[in-house]
């Protein structure tokens, strides 16, 4: 049975802190819905209604484009070990890019990430848990080093070129607002 809360409790913040994977969902008014898996050490709970997550350079930049159209975001966490649980955080988000004053303090909450392009500062207005009975057991085997290796190999200039080519428009043609 789903339960709804106004804020992230200490118990749920502890659960979030133990997760190796979360999912981000966004959608513009028109076009495709985007759901992206996120890993690495890229999320922090900063308060009962505030979460931030660090976003690396990827094959697209749907989240940024969608937020410019409709500012809504859902984060989902699933327990793959022990006690079943699905946790969703609903809210709005502010995008912070490396040229903004808040960047250093927010990006500084995370280990360095070559190719980091945004921090999303999420204001949570609804927290929902559900049973998770249908989620399989899975074991965490470790982080993949491939994203960091890829970004290191490209270097700063190569990442900038890649972002200009792949990250300034969504797959539906919406601008992402990425300043490269």
C-alpha positions in Angstrom: 0.0 0.0 0.0 1.4 3.4 -1.0 2.1 5.9 1.7 2.5 9.6 1.1 4.5 12.1 3.2 5.3 15.8 3.0 9.0 15.4 3.6 11.9 12.9 3.6 12.1 11.4 7.0 15.5 10.4 8.6 14.7 6.8 7.9 14.0 7.4 4.2 17.1 9.7 3.9 19.2 6.8 5.3 17.6 4.4 2.7 18.4 6.9 -0.1 22.0 7.2 1.2 22.5 3.4 0.8 21.3 3.2 -2.8 23.7 2.7 -5.7 21.2 3.5 -8.3 18.3 5.9 -8.8 16.1 6.9 -11.7 15.2 10.5 -12.9 12.0 11.1 -14.8 11.0 14.3 -16.6 8.7 15.3 -19.5 8.0 18.4 -21.5 4.4 19.3 -22.5 4.9 17.4 -25.8 7.3 14.8 -27.0 8.9 11.9 -25.2 9.0 11.1 -21.5 12.5 10.5 -20.3 13.6 8.1 -17.6 17.4 8.0 -16.9 19.2 5.7 -14.5 21.8 7.4 -12.4 24.6 5.9 -10.4 28.0 6.7 -9.0 28.2 8.9 -5.8 25.9 11.6 -7.3 23.1 12.3 -4.9 22.8 14.0 -1.5 19.8 14.6 0.7 20.3 18.2 2.1 17.1 18.4 4.1 13.6 17.0 4.5 12.5 18.7 1.3 15.7 19.2 -0.6 17.9 16.8 -2.7 20.7 17.6 -5.0 22.3 15.4 -7.7 25.3 15.8 -9.9 24.8 15.1 -13.6 27.6 14.1 -15.9 27.9 14.5 -19.7 25.8 11.9 -21.4 24.4 10.9 -24.8 21.6 13.5 -24.4 20.4 16.2 -22.1 16.7 15.5 -21.9 16.3 16.6 -18.2 17.5 20.1 -18.9 15.3 20.5 -21.9 12.2 19.2 -20.1 12.7 21.4 -17.1 12.8 24.5 -19.3 9.3 23.5 -20.6 7.7 22.1 -17.4 9.5 22.3 -14.1 8.7 18.9 -12.6 10.9 15.9 -11.7 10.5 12.5 -10.1 13.3 10.6 -8.5 12.8 6.9 -7.9 14.7 4.5 -5.7 14.2 0.7 -5.5 15.4 -1.6 -2.8 17.1 -4.6 -4.5 18.3 -6.0 -1.2 16.6 -7.2 2.0 13.4 -5.3 2.7 11.4 -4.4 -0.4 10.6 -0.7 -0.9 10.1 1.7 -3.7 10.5 5.4 -2.9 9.5 8.3 -5.2 10.4 12.0 -4.6 8.2 14.4 -6.6 9.1 18.1 -7.0 10.6 20.8 -9.0 14.3 21.5 -9.8 16.7 24.3 -10.4 19.6 23.6 -12.7 23.0 24.9 -11.8 25.8 24.9 -14.4 29.6 25.3 -13.9 29.5 29.1 -14.7 27.0 29.9 -11.9 28.1 31.0 -8.4 26.4 28.1 -6.6 28.3 25.5 -8.6 31.4 25.3 -6.4 29.4 24.7 -3.2 27.0 22.2 -4.7 29.4 20.3 -6.9 31.8 20.2 -3.9 29.4 17.9 -2.1 30.4 15.1 -4.5 33.7 13.4 -5.5 35.2 15.1 -8.6 33.5 14.0 -11.8 35.2 14.7 -15.1 32.5 16.0 -17.5 30.1 17.1 -14.8 27.7 19.5 -16.5 24.9 20.3 -14.1 23.8 19.9 -10.5 20.0 19.7 -10.0 18.7 21.2 -6.8 15.4 19.5 -6.2 12.6 20.9 -4.1 10.6 17.9 -2.9 6.9 18.5 -2.4 5.7 14.9 -2.1 7.3 11.7 -0.9 5.7 8.4 -1.7 6.6 4.9 -0.7 5.2 1.7 -2.1 5.7 -2.0 -1.4 8.3 -3.0 -4.0 7.2 -6.6 -3.8 7.7 -7.1 -7.6 11.3 -5.8 -7.5 13.8 -8.6 -7.8 16.8 -9.2 -5.5 20.0 -8.0 -7.0 23.5 -7.6 -5.7 25.8 -4.6 -6.2 29.0 -5.7 -7.8 30.7 -2.3 -8.1 30.8 1.0 -10.1 31.7 0.9 -13.7 34.8 3.0 -14.5 33.8 3.6 -18.1 32.1 7.1 -17.8 35.2 8.6 -16.1 37.5 6.8 -18.6 35.5 8.1 -21.5 35.5 11.7 -20.2 39.2 11.7 -19.3 40.0 10.4 -22.8 38.0 13.2 -24.4 39.6 15.9 -22.2 38.1 19.3 -21.6 38.1 20.4 -25.2 36.7 17.2 -26.5 33.9 17.2 -23.9 33.0 20.8 -24.9 32.8 19.7 -28.6 30.7 16.7 -27.6 28.4 18.7 -25.5 27.9 21.3 -28.3 27.1 18.4 -30.7 25.0 16.2 -28.5 23.7 18.1 -25.4 22.3 21.5 -26.5 19.0 20.1 -28.0 16.8 17.3 -26.7 15.8 14.3 -28.9 12.6 16.2 -29.6 14.5 19.3 -30.7 13.9 21.4 -27.5 16.8 23.6 -26.3 18.5 22.5 -23.2 20.1 25.8 -22.2 23.5 24.2 -21.7 26.1 26.9 -22.0 29.2 25.5 -23.8 
